[in-house]
Amino acid sequence: MQIRISWPAGRLTARLDDTPTAQALAEELPLVSTARTWGEEVYFDTGVRVPRETDAVQVVAPGTVAFWTDGDALALPYGPTPISHGDECRLAGPCNVLGRIDGDPRRLSTVRDGDPVRVEPVDD
């Protein structure tokens, strides 16, 4: 499944894997939320409640689409967060991995805290 994430200064697409969390998110699309930033990570509430999957991880590659179950939020890291060691992308806690952003994840650097964000499916 492919999704589009839009904010006032830009947009990008991402490919989601076929996981229980990705399926739960897909059922709620389209959704509109408010972006929050934490270091070089953008996250936002989805209203989706899912359990942590057994393969949840805290350190991911830039451009990973993750779901933070403690905050019911999509987490989109593109660089270090305040708790990272060096250049790693360390999330606030273990997150379910949903997929990858297409192209350069640093486009997320144009998202400002408080920006409206929209997530919608992309018709293949």
C-alpha positions as CSV (number, residue, x, y, z in Angstrom):
1,M,0.0,0.0,0.0
2,Q,1.2,3.5,-0.8
3,I,0.2,6.6,1.3
4,R,0.7,10.3,0.7
5,I,1.6,12.6,3.7
6,S,1.0,16.3,3.1
7,W,1.8,19.4,5.1
8,P,1.8,23.1,4.2
9,A,5.4,23.2,2.8
10,G,5.5,19.8,1.1
11,R,4.4,16.2,0.6
12,L,5.8,12.8,0.2
13,T,4.8,9.2,-0.4
14,A,5.6,6.1,1.5
15,R,5.1,2.4,1.0
16,L,3.6,0.4,3.8
17,D,4.2,-3.3,4.4
18,D,1.3,-5.7,5.0
19,T,1.3,-5.6,8.8
20,P,-1.6,-5.6,11.3
21,T,-0.7,-2.0,12.2
22,A,-0.6,-0.8,8.6
23,Q,-3.9,-2.5,8.0
24,A,-5.4,-0.7,11.0
25,L,-4.0,2.6,9.8
26,A,-5.4,2.1,6.3
27,E,-8.9,1.6,7.7
28,E,-8.7,5.1,9.2
29,L,-7.5,6.9,6.0
30,P,-7.8,9.7,5.1
31,L,-6.9,11.4,8.4
32,V,-5.9,14.9,9.4
33,S,-3.7,15.6,12.4
34,T,-1.3,18.1,13.9
35,A,2.4,17.6,13.4
36,R,4.8,17.6,16.3
37,T,8.6,17.6,16.0
38,W,11.2,16.0,18.2
39,G,14.7,16.5,17.0
40,E,14.7,15.2,13.4
41,E,11.5,13.3,13.8
42,V,8.0,14.3,12.9
43,Y,5.1,12.5,14.7
44,F,1.4,13.0,14.9
45,D,-1.7,11.4,16.5
46,T,-3.7,9.0,14.3
47,G,-6.5,8.0,16.6
48,V,-5.6,4.4,15.8
49,R,-5.1,2.1,18.8
50,V,-3.0,-1.0,18.2
51,P,-0.8,-3.2,20.4
52,R,3.0,-3.2,20.1
53,E,4.0,-6.0,17.7
54,T,6.6,-8.5,18.7
55,D,9.2,-7.2,16.3
56,A,8.9,-3.5,17.4
57,V,12.2,-1.6,17.5
58,Q,13.5,1.7,18.9
59,V,16.4,2.4,16.6
60,V,15.5,2.6,12.9
61,A,16.9,3.9,9.6
62,P,16.1,7.4,8.5
63,G,12.9,7.3,6.4
64,T,11.3,4.5,8.3
65,V,7.5,4.8,8.8
66,A,6.9,3.7,12.4
67,F,4.0,3.6,14.7
68,W,4.5,4.6,18.3
69,T,1.9,2.6,20.2
70,D,2.3,4.5,23.5
71,G,1.1,7.7,21.7
72,D,-1.2,6.2,19.0
73,A,1.1,8.2,16.6
74,L,2.9,7.8,13.3
75,A,6.6,8.5,13.8
76,L,8.7,9.6,10.8
77,P,12.4,10.0,11.7
78,Y,14.8,11.6,9.2
79,G,17.7,12.1,11.6
80,P,18.8,12.1,15.2
81,T,16.3,12.7,18.1
82,P,17.2,14.1,21.5
83,I,17.9,10.6,22.8
84,S,19.9,9.4,19.8
85,H,23.5,8.2,20.2
86,G,25.4,9.9,17.3
87,D,23.6,10.0,14.0
88,E,21.1,7.1,14.7
89,C,17.3,7.6,14.6
90,R,16.3,6.6,18.2
91,L,12.5,6.7,18.7
92,A,10.9,7.5,22.1
93,G,10.3,3.8,22.6
94,P,9.8,0.6,20.7
95,C,7.7,1.2,17.6
96,N,5.9,-1.0,15.1
97,V,7.7,-0.6,11.7
98,L,5.1,0.0,8.9
99,G,7.3,0.7,5.9
100,R,9.6,3.3,4.2
101,I,9.3,6.8,2.8
102,D,9.9,7.1,-0.9
103,G,12.9,9.2,-1.8
104,D,14.7,11.6,0.5
105,P,13.3,11.6,4.1
106,R,15.0,14.9,4.8
107,R,12.0,16.6,3.0
108,L,10.4,16.2,6.4
109,S,12.7,19.0,7.7
110,T,10.2,21.5,6.3
111,V,7.5,20.3,8.7
112,R,7.0,22.8,11.6
113,D,5.6,21.9,15.0
114,G,1.8,22.6,14.8
115,D,1.5,22.2,11.0
116,P,-1.6,20.5,9.8
117,V,-0.8,17.1,8.3
118,R,-3.0,14.9,6.1
119,V,-2.4,11.2,5.4
120,E,-4.3,9.5,2.5
121,P,-4.1,6.4,0.4
122,V,-2.5,6.7,-3.1
123,D,-4.4,4.9,-5.8
124,D,-2.0,2.6,-7.6
